[in-house]
Amino acid sequence: MRHKLFFVLGPLSFVLCPWSFDFGHSFVIRISSFVISFELIRFVMHVNYSCPSCQQANRAVVSEETEQLQCSACNWTRPLPADKEQRTHPQTCFVCGCRDLWRRKNFPQQLGVAIAVLAAVLSTIAWAKHEPLWAFGILMGSAALDMLLFTFMPDVLVCYRCGARYLKFNPAGETPHFNLEMAEKHRQEKIRLKQSS
């Protein structure tokens, strides 16, 4: 549901060539040639998952009004929880029903490792050329970049069992971070299921 407040700037009220500025999940400003509209919208969450039936990669948009997930390539469907609050902050995985979810930053781990390796290589080269200020500056710069990315990148929920990722979820509530013991538990479960099938 959207609540709109319109400010008409001229005699014409139709929308021409609109631009949108998104300030978060719940506040959007749309500007046209003659109309500025402020829209208050509910949280909308994105779910990236692989279909359990055909393994097709899917991206679903889930709001409080969404009733089910549906694969774009086959007939697989799964109903969402009846509680509307859980549809924007899941307590269990929508895809496989697993209760074990963990929180991480929505940032590619490979890119983070690449930044650290590049900083180490460049600082080593600077040190070999007897430039200690450059060497320490590179290390401190990479650490500052890492801290900025950690601070400003949004969180994403991940399912231990199927790897489904939940982006732009409602931050209400607490979700633990990665637990190696829990990940190993689900890895062993996958191995046992493959061996029994």
C-alpha positions in Angstrom: 0.0 0.0 0.0 1.3 3.5 -0.9 0.4 6.8 0.6 1.0 9.7 -1.8 1.1 13.4 -1.1 1.2 15.5 -4.3 2.5 19.0 -4.7 1.3 20.5 -8.1 3.7 23.1 -9.4 1.8 24.1 -12.5 -1.6 23.9 -14.2 -0.9 20.5 -15.6 -1.1 17.5 -13.4 0.0 14.6 -15.7 3.4 13.1 -15.2 6.1 13.6 -17.9 9.6 11.9 -17.8 9.6 11.1 -14.0 12.8 10.7 -12.0 12.9 8.7 -8.8 15.1 9.3 -5.8 15.1 6.4 -3.3 16.0 7.3 0.3 15.7 3.8 1.9 13.0 1.3 1.6 10.1 3.3 2.8 10.4 6.8 1.4 10.5 7.7 -2.3 10.4 11.1 -4.0 9.2 11.2 -7.6 9.8 14.4 -9.6 8.1 15.1 -13.0 7.9 18.3 -15.0 5.0 19.6 -13.0 4.4 17.3 -10.1 6.5 16.3 -7.1 5.1 13.3 -5.2 6.2 12.0 -1.9 5.5 8.3 -1.5 5.6 6.4 1.7 5.8 2.7 0.9 6.1 -0.5 3.0 9.2 -2.6 3.2 9.9 -4.7 0.2 12.4 -7.6 0.5 14.3 -9.3 -2.4 14.9 -13.1 -2.2 17.6 -14.7 -4.3 17.3 -18.5 -4.4 17.7 -21.7 -6.5 14.5 -23.6 -7.2 14.5 -26.8 -5.2 12.8 -28.6 -8.2 14.7 -27.4 -11.3 17.7 -25.5 -9.7 16.8 -22.4 -11.7 18.1 -19.2 -10.2 15.2 -16.9 -9.1 14.8 -13.4 -7.7 11.5 -12.8 -5.9 10.1 -9.5 -4.5 8.3 -10.1 -1.2 6.1 -7.7 0.6 3.5 -8.0 3.3 0.9 -8.7 0.6 2.9 -11.5 -1.2 1.4 -14.9 -0.6 3.9 -17.4 -2.2 7.1 -17.9 -4.0 6.9 -19.3 -7.5 9.7 -20.5 -9.8 10.0 -18.6 -13.1 11.0 -21.8 -15.0 8.8 -24.6 -13.5 5.6 -25.0 -11.5 7.3 -25.1 -8.1 5.5 -22.9 -5.5 5.8 -22.5 -1.7 3.4 -20.5 0.4 4.9 -17.8 2.7 4.2 -17.6 6.4 0.8 -16.4 7.4 2.3 -13.8 9.8 2.8 -10.7 7.6 5.7 -9.5 9.8 7.7 -12.6 9.0 7.3 -11.9 5.3 9.7 -8.9 5.7 11.8 -10.3 8.5 11.9 -14.1 8.0 12.5 -16.3 11.0 12.6 -19.4 8.8 13.8 -19.8 5.2 11.0 -19.3 2.7 12.5 -21.8 0.3 13.4 -24.8 2.3 11.9 -24.1 5.8 15.2 -24.2 7.6 15.2 -22.2 10.9 18.9 -21.6 10.8 19.7 -18.2 9.2 22.7 -16.0 9.5 23.5 -12.4 8.8 26.4 -11.0 6.7 27.3 -7.9 4.8 26.0 -7.8 1.2 29.5 -7.6 -0.2 31.4 -10.1 -2.4 33.9 -12.0 -0.2 36.2 -12.5 -3.2 36.4 -8.7 -3.7 37.3 -8.1 -0.1 40.1 -10.7 -0.2 41.4 -9.1 -3.5 41.5 -5.7 -1.8 43.5 -7.1 1.1 45.9 -9.0 -1.2 46.5 -6.0 -3.4 47.1 -3.8 -0.4 49.7 -6.3 1.0 51.5 -6.5 -2.4 51.6 -2.7 -2.9 52.8 -2.1 0.6 55.5 -4.8 0.2 56.7 -3.1 -3.0 56.7 0.3 -1.3 58.7 -1.1 1.7 61.2 -2.7 -0.7 61.8 0.7 -2.3 62.5 2.2 1.1 59.2 4.1 1.2 57.8 3.3 4.7 55.3 6.1 4.6 53.8 4.8 1.4 53.8 1.3 2.8 52.0 2.2 6.0 49.7 4.6 4.1 48.6 1.8 1.8 47.8 -0.5 4.7 46.0 2.1 6.6 44.0 3.2 3.5 42.9 -0.4 2.8 41.9 -0.8 6.5 39.9 2.5 6.3 38.2 1.3 3.0 37.3 -2.0 4.7 35.8 -0.2 7.7 33.7 2.1 5.4 32.4 -0.8 3.4 31.5 -2.7 6.6 29.7 0.4 8.0 27.7 1.4 5.0 27.0 -1.9 3.1 23.6 -3.3 3.9 23.1 -6.6 5.6 21.7 -9.8 4.0 20.2 -12.9 5.5 21.5 -16.3 4.3 20.1 -19.7 4.8 22.6 -22.4 6.0 20.8 -25.2 4.2 19.9 -23.9 0.7 21.9 -20.7 0.5 18.9 -18.4 -0.2 19.7 -14.8 0.3 17.3 -12.2 1.7 18.1 -8.6 0.8 16.4 -5.4 2.1 14.8 -7.2 4.9 13.2 -5.5 7.9 16.0 -5.0 10.4 13.7 -5.6 13.4 14.9 -8.5 15.6 18.3 -10.2 16.1 19.8 -12.7 13.7 23.2 -14.3 14.6 26.3 -14.0 12.4 28.0 -16.9 10.8 28.6 -20.0 12.9 31.1 -22.5 11.7 29.7 -25.4 13.7 26.2 -24.7 12.3 27.5 -24.5 8.8 29.4 -27.9 9.2 26.2 -29.5 10.6 24.3 -28.6 7.4 27.2 -29.6 5.2 27.2 -33.0 6.7 23.4 -33.3 6.3 23.8 -32.5 2.6 26.4 -35.3 2.3 24.2 -37.8 4.0 21.2 -36.9 1.8 23.4 -37.4 -1.4 24.7 -40.7 -0.1 21.2 -42.0 0.7 19.7 -40.9 -2.6 
